[in-house]
Amino acid sequence: MNTISAADYEIVFNETAYSFLNQFVQKQNYSKIFILVDENSSENCLPLFLQNFSIEIAFEIIELESGEINKNIHTCTEVWTILTELGADRKSVIFNLGGGVITDLGGFIASTFKRGIDFINIPTTLLAMVDASVGGKNGIDLGNLKNQVGTITNPKMVVIHSQFLETLPQNQMRSGLAEMLKHGLIYDANYWDLFLDLSQLDTNDMDVLIHRAIEIKNNIVEQDPTENGIRKALNFGHTLGHAIESYFLENKDKTTLLHGEAIAVGMILESYLSTTLNLITTEKYLQIKNTIKSIFGTVEILDTDFTPICDLLIHDKKNEYGKIQFTLLEEVGQVKINQEVSTDTIISSFLDYKS
């Protein structure tokens, strides 16, 4: 797999990635290495990583509890305290070895500790590989509101090793697949077409699909690093998807959704909204809806859930002057940003999703 060059760092792949990593770390002459993991990546991925990492520098492992519920300022404070107690200085580096929670959280911790120390992302889930670990967005949740506090700070390197995926549960693989589907819908119609019949794909295709998904995201981010324009394309499915994810997270009567599961719903809803503005045809919308539902099924959303979910939209980070801003599809492979729709139309999208 060819290395992908981002703005000021490299995204390197599989076994050859470790030689890049080892050389880079040796050259930087770090004082200490801290490896941030959760219990899952510690058990399933850390041994494989340490087999390939061969630098004689002191390192410490910091293990956190897994789950979105722990992506908060309390966890950050705990890690900042541990770093201080273990003698971390401005020449230290943090390796974020885990899924999207670890890369988001670890990037935020590193970019704020002592006004910023280096970090390297080593994503171990499909979602983190194709989305969370690339692009420089780091953040934590504020209560049940996702990613309300954060920074845009790039890692020094991203290491993609697809062997980590061998221990991933099926629902976690699907969660990452949602972001790959999104990349096709917003940027590359040919890439989207590859997912119309998953029976035609096998595990040997996964490396190529991952590489292309990262390439798409990197191309968009390079055009607009601080999300003032085209980078908003990456938010397709996320305005309603994040609201749904937050609502299910805070509601004890609901089963918590994985990020990709919520985004899959959001993409269907926002594809419907695209038809109401005559941006895509009903035929294309039905193709998107049926394809996504064939992979993810249908999440049970009650009519009584519509209003509280809509109430959460006001907290979306893309909003300007109190108005909810959607990224919608103009056609498969193209988007239209900063679109406004009425609450009644949003309710209609939920009703259609359930049909």
PADOLUM-84203 format. One record per residue (C-alpha): residue in one letter; x, y, z. Coordinates in pm, 1 decimal. Example, Ala and Ser with C-alpha at 12.3 -4.5 7.8 and 13.67 -1.06 7.14 Angstrom:
{vokol:a	x:1230.0	y:-450.0	z:780.0} $
{vokol:s	x:1367.0	y:-106.0	z:714.0} $
This chain:
{vokol:m	x:0.0	y:0.0	z:0.0} $
{vokol:n	x:135.8	y:339.2	z:-99.9} $
{vokol:t	x:192.0	y:593.6	z:174.4} $
{vokol:i	x:-58.4	y:880.4	z:174.1} $
{vokol:s	x:92.4	y:1221.2	z:239.3} $
{vokol:a	x:-130.6	y:1449.9	z:443.6} $
{vokol:a	x:-65.3	y:1817.3	z:517.6} $
{vokol:d	x:233.7	y:1763.0	z:745.8} $
{vokol:y	x:234.3	y:1394.5	z:830.8} $
{vokol:e	x:234.0	y:1052.8	z:664.5} $
{vokol:i	x:-31.8	y:780.8	z:669.9} $
{vokol:v	x:154.0	y:449.7	z:642.7} $
{vokol:f	x:18.7	y:99.8	z:592.3} $
{vokol:n	x:60.1	y:-253.2	z:727.2} $
{vokol:e	x:393.9	y:-422.7	z:798.2} $
{vokol:t	x:608.2	y:-163.7	z:619.9} $
{vokol:a	x:449.4	y:105.0	z:839.2} $
{vokol:y	x:655.4	y:-3.2	z:1137.2} $
{vokol:s	x:987.1	y:70.7	z:971.1} $
{vokol:f	x:860.7	y:424.1	z:904.1} $
{vokol:l	x:743.4	y:451.7	z:1263.7} $
{vokol:n	x:1064.3	y:316.3	z:1414.8} $
{vokol:q	x:1280.2	y:547.9	z:1203.7} $
{vokol:f	x:1063.6	y:849.0	z:1282.1} $
{vokol:v	x:1064.7	y:791.3	z:1658.0} $
{vokol:q	x:1440.4	y:731.7	z:1656.9} $
{vokol:k	x:1497.5	y:1057.1	z:1467.7} $
{vokol:q	x:1275.0	y:1261.4	z:1701.1} $
{vokol:n	x:1467.0	y:1148.7	z:2008.9} $
{vokol:y	x:1163.0	y:1149.0	z:2235.6} $
{vokol:s	x:1223.4	y:1154.7	z:2610.0} $
{vokol:k	x:937.5	y:914.1	z:2687.7} $
{vokol:i	x:665.2	y:728.0	z:2504.6} $
{vokol:f	x:315.5	y:686.4	z:2647.1} $
{vokol:i	x:84.3	y:429.4	z:2486.1} $
{vokol:l	x:-283.5	y:506.7	z:2543.2} $
{vokol:v	x:-514.4	y:202.3	z:2517.6} $
{vokol:d	x:-847.4	y:75.5	z:2644.0} $
{vokol:e	x:-902.1	y:-275.0	z:2777.2} $
{vokol:n	x:-993.7	y:-405.4	z:2430.7} $
{vokol:s	x:-696.3	y:-267.5	z:2240.2} $
{vokol:s	x:-469.1	y:-358.6	z:2531.7} $
{vokol:e	x:-569.4	y:-724.8	z:2511.1} $
{vokol:n	x:-617.3	y:-766.2	z:2135.9} $
{vokol:c	x:-383.7	y:-517.6	z:1967.1} $
{vokol:l	x:-103.3	y:-410.9	z:2201.2} $
{vokol:p	x:87.5	y:-742.4	z:2177.6} $
{vokol:l	x:91.3	y:-726.6	z:1796.3} $
{vokol:f	x:201.0	y:-363.5	z:1804.5} $
{vokol:l	x:484.9	y:-429.8	z:2049.5} $
{vokol:q	x:610.0	y:-717.9	z:1833.6} $
{vokol:n	x:671.2	y:-468.7	z:1554.3} $
{vokol:f	x:783.5	y:-166.8	z:1755.5} $
{vokol:s	x:1157.8	y:-194.0	z:1820.1} $
{vokol:i	x:1280.7	y:131.8	z:1968.2} $
{vokol:e	x:1482.3	y:126.9	z:2290.9} $
{vokol:i	x:1304.4	y:415.1	z:2458.9} $
{vokol:a	x:1125.2	y:394.6	z:2791.8} $
{vokol:f	x:748.5	y:366.2	z:2750.7} $
{vokol:e	x:449.3	y:358.2	z:2980.8} $
{vokol:i	x:108.7	y:208.1	z:2906.7} $
{vokol:i	x:-199.3	y:402.0	z:3019.9} $
{vokol:e	x:-517.2	y:193.4	z:3005.1} $
{vokol:l	x:-862.7	y:353.0	z:3004.7} $
{vokol:e	x:-1212.5	y:210.2	z:3021.4} $
{vokol:s	x:-1363.7	y:168.2	z:2676.9} $
{vokol:g	x:-1671.4	y:340.5	z:2540.7} $
{vokol:e	x:-1801.4	y:680.5	z:2430.4} $
{vokol:i	x:-1928.7	y:741.4	z:2783.3} $
{vokol:n	x:-1566.5	y:788.6	z:2896.0} $
{vokol:k	x:-1475.9	y:1046.1	z:2628.2} $
{vokol:n	x:-1504.0	y:1338.9	z:2867.5} $
{vokol:i	x:-1305.8	y:1598.8	z:3059.2} $
{vokol:h	x:-1291.0	y:1378.1	z:3370.4} $
{vokol:t	x:-1094.8	y:1113.8	z:3179.3} $
{vokol:c	x:-866.9	y:1384.1	z:3039.0} $
{vokol:t	x:-792.5	y:1513.5	z:3387.1} $
{vokol:e	x:-703.8	y:1163.6	z:3502.8} $
{vokol:v	x:-463.1	y:1112.7	z:3212.1} $
{vokol:w	x:-306.3	y:1459.9	z:3245.3} $
{vokol:t	x:-243.2	y:1378.6	z:3612.0} $
{vokol:i	x:-88.7	y:1039.4	z:3527.5} $
{vokol:l	x:135.0	y:1199.8	z:3264.0} $
{vokol:t	x:251.6	y:1455.7	z:3518.7} $
{vokol:e	x:319.2	y:1192.4	z:3784.4} $
{vokol:l	x:514.9	y:980.1	z:3534.1} $
{vokol:g	x:738.1	y:1271.2	z:3438.3} $
{vokol:a	x:605.2	y:1353.3	z:3092.0} $
{vokol:d	x:764.3	y:1662.1	z:2940.8} $
{vokol:r	x:731.4	y:1853.7	z:2615.9} $
{vokol:k	x:959.1	y:1604.1	z:2440.2} $
{vokol:s	x:729.4	y:1314.4	z:2525.8} $
{vokol:v	x:495.6	y:1153.2	z:2273.3} $
{vokol:i	x:161.6	y:974.2	z:2307.4} $
{vokol:f	x:72.4	y:674.9	z:2088.8} $
{vokol:n	x:-307.2	y:644.9	z:2062.8} $
{vokol:l	x:-365.4	y:271.2	z:2008.5} $
{vokol:g	x:-735.8	y:203.6	z:1983.1} $
{vokol:g	x:-1063.0	y:299.5	z:1821.2} $
{vokol:g	x:-1217.5	y:639.4	z:1761.1} $
{vokol:v	x:-1264.5	y:717.6	z:2129.2} $
{vokol:i	x:-894.7	y:660.6	z:2198.9} $
{vokol:t	x:-772.6	y:859.6	z:1896.3} $
{vokol:d	x:-1016.4	y:1148.3	z:1961.8} $
{vokol:l	x:-943.4	y:1156.4	z:2333.0} $
{vokol:g	x:-571.3	y:1091.8	z:2304.1} $
{vokol:g	x:-528.0	y:1360.0	z:2041.2} $
{vokol:f	x:-708.0	y:1612.5	z:2260.5} $
{vokol:i	x:-504.7	y:1516.8	z:2567.2} $
{vokol:a	x:-176.7	y:1547.3	z:2374.9} $
{vokol:s	x:-265.5	y:1872.2	z:2197.7} $
{vokol:t	x:-345.2	y:2044.1	z:2529.4} $
{vokol:f	x:-92.8	y:1890.0	z:2773.1} $
{vokol:k	x:185.6	y:2142.6	z:2836.7} $
{vokol:r	x:30.7	y:2342.9	z:2548.9} $
{vokol:g	x:83.1	y:2054.0	z:2312.9} $
{vokol:i	x:301.0	y:1745.0	z:2279.7} $
{vokol:d	x:336.7	y:1509.8	z:1982.4} $
{vokol:f	x:102.0	y:1220.4	z:1925.6} $
{vokol:i	x:81.0	y:933.4	z:1676.9} $
{vokol:n	x:-245.4	y:758.2	z:1592.6} $
{vokol:i	x:-253.6	y:380.7	z:1555.8} $
{vokol:p	x:-622.9	y:306.9	z:1489.9} $
{vokol:t	x:-738.5	y:-46.6	z:1562.3} $
{vokol:t	x:-1101.6	y:-30.1	z:1444.4} $
{vokol:l	x:-1230.2	y:19.5	z:1091.7} $
{vokol:l	x:-1408.5	y:340.2	z:1193.9} $
{vokol:a	x:-1091.8	y:489.6	z:1338.5} $
{vokol:m	x:-886.1	y:384.5	z:1037.0} $
{vokol:v	x:-1106.4	y:546.2	z:774.7} $
{vokol:d	x:-1230.8	y:844.8	z:971.1} $
{vokol:a	x:-1152.9	y:923.2	z:1334.0} $
{vokol:s	x:-773.9	y:906.8	z:1325.8} $
{vokol:v	x:-727.8	y:1111.1	z:1005.2} $
{vokol:g	x:-780.6	y:1483.6	z:959.2} $
{vokol:g	x:-657.8	y:1639.0	z:1282.7} $
{vokol:k	x:-989.4	y:1661.3	z:1468.3} $
{vokol:n	x:-951.8	y:1575.9	z:1836.7} $
{vokol:g	x:-1220.0	y:1616.2	z:2096.3} $
{vokol:i	x:-1432.4	y:1511.4	z:2388.9} $
{vokol:d	x:-1802.7	y:1509.9	z:2462.8} $
{vokol:l	x:-1982.5	y:1757.6	z:2686.5} $
{vokol:g	x:-2236.5	y:1548.6	z:2870.9} $
{vokol:n	x:-2423.4	y:1361.3	z:2598.8} $
{vokol:l	x:-2331.2	y:1617.7	z:2330.3} $
{vokol:k	x:-2065.5	y:1476.0	z:2100.1} $
{vokol:n	x:-1733.7	y:1647.5	z:2032.3} $
{vokol:q	x:-1832.3	y:1984.1	z:2176.5} $
{vokol:v	x:-1480.6	y:2057.0	z:2305.4} $
{vokol:g	x:-1171.1	y:1991.9	z:2098.0} $
{vokol:t	x:-883.0	y:2102.2	z:1880.0} $
{vokol:i	x:-773.7	y:2067.7	z:1520.0} $
{vokol:t	x:-418.3	y:1938.8	z:1562.1} $
{vokol:n	x:-254.0	y:1687.3	z:1330.5} $
{vokol:p	x:-79.1	y:1373.8	z:1452.9} $
{vokol:k	x:284.9	y:1322.8	z:1360.2} $
{vokol:m	x:196.8	y:997.9	z:1183.0} $
{vokol:v	x:-94.1	y:756.5	z:1134.6} $
{vokol:v	x:-18.0	y:383.6	z:1125.3} $
{vokol:i	x:-279.8	y:165.8	z:953.4} $
{vokol:h	x:-237.7	y:-208.1	z:1016.2} $
{vokol:s	x:-539.9	y:-401.1	z:891.8} $
{vokol:q	x:-443.0	y:-711.6	z:1091.6} $
{vokol:f	x:-590.1	y:-537.3	z:1395.9} $
{vokol:l	x:-934.0	y:-583.2	z:1236.5} $
{vokol:e	x:-916.8	y:-962.0	z:1276.7} $
{vokol:t	x:-1026.7	y:-930.4	z:1640.5} $
{vokol:l	x:-1304.8	y:-678.7	z:1569.2} $
{vokol:p	x:-1669.7	y:-780.3	z:1632.0} $
{vokol:q	x:-1903.4	y:-767.6	z:1332.3} $
{vokol:n	x:-2099.2	y:-469.5	z:1464.3} $
{vokol:q	x:-1776.0	y:-268.3	z:1494.9} $
{vokol:m	x:-1684.6	y:-354.8	z:1135.6} $
{vokol:r	x:-2027.6	y:-235.2	z:1021.6} $
{vokol:s	x:-1979.8	y:85.2	z:1218.4} $
{vokol:g	x:-1667.0	y:164.9	z:1018.0} $
{vokol:l	x:-1836.0	y:65.3	z:695.7} $
{vokol:a	x:-2086.0	y:349.3	z:742.3} $
{vokol:e	x:-1811.7	y:609.6	z:704.3} $
{vokol:m	x:-1679.3	y:430.3	z:395.1} $
{vokol:l	x:-2026.3	y:442.7	z:240.4} $
{vokol:k	x:-2037.4	y:812.4	z:323.3} $
{vokol:h	x:-1708.2	y:876.6	z:146.3} $
{vokol:g	x:-1850.8	y:725.8	z:-170.7} $
{vokol:l	x:-2176.2	y:920.6	z:-146.2} $
{vokol:i	x:-2006.7	y:1257.9	z:-97.9} $
{vokol:y	x:-1704.4	y:1220.7	z:-326.6} $
{vokol:d	x:-1675.7	y:914.1	z:-548.2} $
{vokol:a	x:-1976.4	y:750.7	z:-715.9} $
{vokol:n	x:-1762.8	y:460.3	z:-839.4} $
{vokol:y	x:-1653.2	y:388.2	z:-481.7} $
{vokol:w	x:-2017.4	y:395.1	z:-367.7} $
{vokol:d	x:-2109.0	y:146.0	z:-641.2} $
{vokol:l	x:-1864.3	y:-106.6	z:-496.0} $
{vokol:f	x:-2087.6	y:-139.4	z:-188.4} $
{vokol:l	x:-2416.0	y:-198.9	z:-372.8} $
{vokol:d	x:-2356.5	y:-574.4	z:-353.8} $
{vokol:l	x:-2131.8	y:-675.2	z:-64.6} $
{vokol:s	x:-2141.6	y:-1036.9	z:-177.6} $
{vokol:q	x:-1900.6	y:-935.7	z:-453.9} $
{vokol:l	x:-1640.7	y:-823.9	z:-200.1} $
{vokol:d	x:-1407.1	y:-1036.5	z:9.0} $
{vokol:t	x:-1151.6	y:-973.1	z:281.2} $
{vokol:n	x:-877.6	y:-929.4	z:20.9} $
{vokol:d	x:-1056.5	y:-617.3	z:-101.4} $
{vokol:m	x:-1054.6	y:-454.1	z:241.6} $
{vokol:d	x:-706.3	y:-303.8	z:226.3} $
{vokol:v	x:-784.4	y:-136.3	z:-106.6} $
{vokol:l	x:-1119.2	y:-5.6	z:22.1} $
{vokol:i	x:-960.2	y:131.1	z:339.6} $
{vokol:h	x:-682.8	y:301.1	z:144.1} $
{vokol:r	x:-932.0	y:469.6	z:-91.4} $
{vokol:a	x:-1154.3	y:585.4	z:196.9} $
{vokol:i	x:-856.5	y:749.5	z:368.0} $
{vokol:e	x:-745.2	y:899.6	z:37.7} $
{vokol:i	x:-1088.9	y:1058.7	z:-9.7} $
{vokol:k	x:-1097.0	y:1206.5	z:338.2} $
{vokol:n	x:-741.7	y:1334.4	z:307.5} $
{vokol:n	x:-818.2	y:1499.5	z:-29.0} $
{vokol:i	x:-1110.6	y:1687.4	z:126.0} $
{vokol:v	x:-925.7	y:1788.8	z:442.9} $
{vokol:e	x:-626.7	y:1920.3	z:248.0} $
{vokol:q	x:-857.9	y:2159.2	z:61.5} $
{vokol:d	x:-1013.9	y:2291.6	z:382.1} $
{vokol:p	x:-824.6	y:2203.3	z:703.8} $
{vokol:t	x:-1034.1	y:2420.0	z:938.0} $
{vokol:e	x:-1379.9	y:2333.2	z:801.0} $
{vokol:n	x:-1484.8	y:2665.2	z:654.8} $
{vokol:g	x:-1608.0	y:2515.4	z:329.3} $
{vokol:i	x:-1577.7	y:2182.5	z:149.3} $
{vokol:r	x:-1467.4	y:1989.2	z:459.7} $
{vokol:k	x:-1829.5	y:2021.8	z:572.1} $
{vokol:a	x:-1896.4	y:1753.3	z:309.2} $
{vokol:l	x:-1766.9	y:1502.7	z:563.7} $
{vokol:n	x:-2059.9	y:1592.9	z:789.8} $
{vokol:f	x:-2312.9	y:1429.2	z:558.3} $
{vokol:g	x:-2531.2	y:1204.6	z:774.4} $
{vokol:h	x:-2379.7	y:1349.1	z:1090.8} $
{vokol:t	x:-2617.4	y:1634.6	z:1172.8} $
{vokol:l	x:-2908.6	y:1400.7	z:1240.6} $
{vokol:g	x:-2677.6	y:1104.7	z:1307.2} $
{vokol:h	x:-2502.7	y:1276.0	z:1598.5} $
{vokol:a	x:-2837.3	y:1390.1	z:1742.8} $
{vokol:i	x:-2966.3	y:1033.6	z:1727.9} $
{vokol:e	x:-2645.1	y:899.2	z:1878.8} $
{vokol:s	x:-2662.5	y:1151.5	z:2164.5} $
{vokol:y	x:-3032.1	y:1083.6	z:2228.3} $
{vokol:f	x:-2978.7	y:707.8	z:2246.7} $
{vokol:l	x:-2674.5	y:759.2	z:2469.5} $
{vokol:e	x:-2864.0	y:963.9	z:2730.2} $
{vokol:n	x:-3193.6	y:772.0	z:2719.8} $
{vokol:k	x:-3190.4	y:473.6	z:2953.7} $
{vokol:d	x:-3477.6	y:312.6	z:2763.2} $
{vokol:k	x:-3267.8	y:295.4	z:2447.0} $
{vokol:t	x:-2985.6	y:63.7	z:2347.4} $
{vokol:t	x:-2675.2	y:275.9	z:2287.5} $
{vokol:l	x:-2586.6	y:296.2	z:1919.8} $
{vokol:l	x:-2236.9	y:270.9	z:1780.2} $
{vokol:h	x:-2128.2	y:582.0	z:1591.8} $
{vokol:g	x:-2159.1	y:417.3	z:1250.5} $
{vokol:e	x:-2502.3	y:276.3	z:1332.1} $
{vokol:a	x:-2630.2	y:626.1	z:1409.8} $
{vokol:i	x:-2459.8	y:775.4	z:1103.4} $
{vokol:a	x:-2619.6	y:509.4	z:883.0} $
{vokol:v	x:-2961.5	y:632.3	z:998.2} $
{vokol:g	x:-2849.1	y:992.2	z:950.9} $
{vokol:m	x:-2740.5	y:926.8	z:592.3} $
{vokol:i	x:-3080.5	y:784.0	z:502.9} $
{vokol:l	x:-3261.9	y:1076.2	z:666.5} $
{vokol:e	x:-3039.4	y:1336.5	z:503.3} $
{vokol:s	x:-3069.1	y:1163.9	z:164.5} $
{vokol:y	x:-3445.0	y:1201.7	z:204.0} $
{vokol:l	x:-3395.9	y:1570.5	z:284.4} $
{vokol:s	x:-3193.0	y:1595.4	z:-35.5} $
{vokol:t	x:-3494.6	y:1479.6	z:-236.2} $
{vokol:t	x:-3718.0	y:1744.4	z:-77.5} $
{vokol:l	x:-3488.1	y:2014.9	z:-216.8} $
{vokol:n	x:-3484.5	y:1837.7	z:-556.0} $
{vokol:l	x:-3111.7	y:1768.8	z:-525.2} $
{vokol:i	x:-3132.2	y:1393.1	z:-590.2} $
{vokol:t	x:-3404.4	y:1181.6	z:-748.7} $
{vokol:t	x:-3641.8	y:962.1	z:-552.5} $
{vokol:e	x:-3495.9	y:664.0	z:-740.0} $
{vokol:k	x:-3144.1	y:744.2	z:-618.7} $
{vokol:y	x:-3270.9	y:804.1	z:-265.1} $
{vokol:l	x:-3437.4	y:462.0	z:-259.4} $
{vokol:q	x:-3114.4	y:301.0	z:-378.2} $
{vokol:i	x:-2927.5	y:467.5	z:-89.7} $
{vokol:k	x:-3197.4	y:380.6	z:164.3} $
{vokol:n	x:-3224.8	y:16.2	z:57.9} $
{vokol:t	x:-2848.5	y:-35.1	z:38.2} $
{vokol:i	x:-2783.3	y:106.8	z:384.5} $
{vokol:k	x:-3077.3	y:-77.0	z:540.8} $
{vokol:s	x:-2960.5	y:-404.2	z:385.0} $
{vokol:i	x:-2637.5	y:-367.7	z:583.1} $
{vokol:f	x:-2756.8	y:-203.4	z:906.0} $
{vokol:g	x:-3122.4	y:-298.4	z:932.7} $
{vokol:t	x:-3372.1	y:-52.0	z:1080.0} $
{vokol:v	x:-3320.8	y:119.0	z:1415.9} $
{vokol:e	x:-3642.2	y:148.0	z:1615.9} $
{vokol:i	x:-3723.2	y:517.2	z:1648.4} $
{vokol:l	x:-4060.1	y:597.5	z:1802.3} $
{vokol:d	x:-4276.8	y:889.9	z:1695.3} $
{vokol:t	x:-4229.4	y:1029.3	z:2045.8} $
{vokol:d	x:-3852.1	y:1035.2	z:1984.5} $
{vokol:f	x:-3871.9	y:1278.0	z:1690.9} $
{vokol:t	x:-3908.4	y:1603.0	z:1885.9} $
{vokol:p	x:-3634.5	y:1541.5	z:2148.1} $
{vokol:i	x:-3395.3	y:1434.9	z:1870.7} $
{vokol:c	x:-3475.3	y:1752.5	z:1676.1} $
{vokol:d	x:-3420.1	y:1956.5	z:1992.6} $
{vokol:l	x:-3061.6	y:1826.7	z:2004.1} $
{vokol:l	x:-2989.0	y:1961.2	z:1654.4} $
{vokol:i	x:-2939.8	y:2312.3	z:1789.8} $
{vokol:h	x:-2610.5	y:2196.5	z:1945.2} $
{vokol:d	x:-2461.8	y:2079.7	z:1613.7} $
{vokol:k	x:-2121.4	y:2240.8	z:1553.9} $
{vokol:k	x:-2204.9	y:2341.8	z:1195.3} $
{vokol:n	x:-2486.5	y:2570.7	z:1302.9} $
{vokol:e	x:-2450.3	y:2942.0	z:1235.7} $
{vokol:y	x:-2659.2	y:3223.1	z:1384.8} $
{vokol:g	x:-2889.3	y:2968.7	z:1546.6} $
{vokol:k	x:-2978.1	y:2804.3	z:1214.2} $
{vokol:i	x:-2931.3	y:2432.4	z:1155.0} $
{vokol:q	x:-2696.8	y:2368.6	z:862.7} $
{vokol:f	x:-2711.8	y:2039.9	z:671.1} $
{vokol:t	x:-2473.8	y:1889.6	z:419.9} $
{vokol:l	x:-2694.6	y:1724.5	z:157.5} $
{vokol:l	x:-2635.9	y:1522.7	z:-158.6} $
{vokol:e	x:-2653.9	y:1705.4	z:-490.6} $
{vokol:e	x:-2595.9	y:1371.6	z:-661.1} $
{vokol:v	x:-2395.1	y:1066.0	z:-564.7} $
{vokol:g	x:-2037.4	y:1190.3	z:-543.6} $
{vokol:q	x:-2129.5	y:1556.3	z:-490.5} $
{vokol:v	x:-2269.7	y:1755.4	z:-199.4} $
{vokol:k	x:-2427.1	y:2089.7	z:-125.2} $
{vokol:i	x:-2326.8	y:2243.1	z:208.6} $
{vokol:n	x:-2505.7	y:2489.9	z:440.0} $
{vokol:q	x:-2857.8	y:2378.0	z:353.3} $
{vokol:e	x:-3157.1	y:2459.8	z:573.3} $
{vokol:v	x:-3474.7	y:2254.7	z:601.3} $
{vokol:s	x:-3786.2	y:2290.7	z:815.2} $
{vokol:t	x:-3858.9	y:2084.2	z:1125.3} $
{vokol:d	x:-4168.7	y:1945.8	z:952.2} $
{vokol:t	x:-3950.3	y:1815.2	z:670.1} $
{vokol:i	x:-3714.2	y:1654.0	z:921.3} $
{vokol:i	x:-4013.3	y:1482.1	z:1084.4} $
{vokol:s	x:-4117.1	y:1357.9	z:739.7} $
{vokol:s	x:-3771.9	y:1206.7	z:693.9} $
{vokol:f	x:-3815.9	y:1004.9	z:1014.4} $
{vokol:l	x:-4157.3	y:882.6	z:903.6} $
{vokol:d	x:-4017.1	y:774.3	z:567.9} $
{vokol:y	x:-3722.6	y:600.3	z:736.6} $
{vokol:k	x:-3967.9	y:390.4	z:936.2} $
{vokol:s	x:-4171.4	y:294.0	z:630.2} $
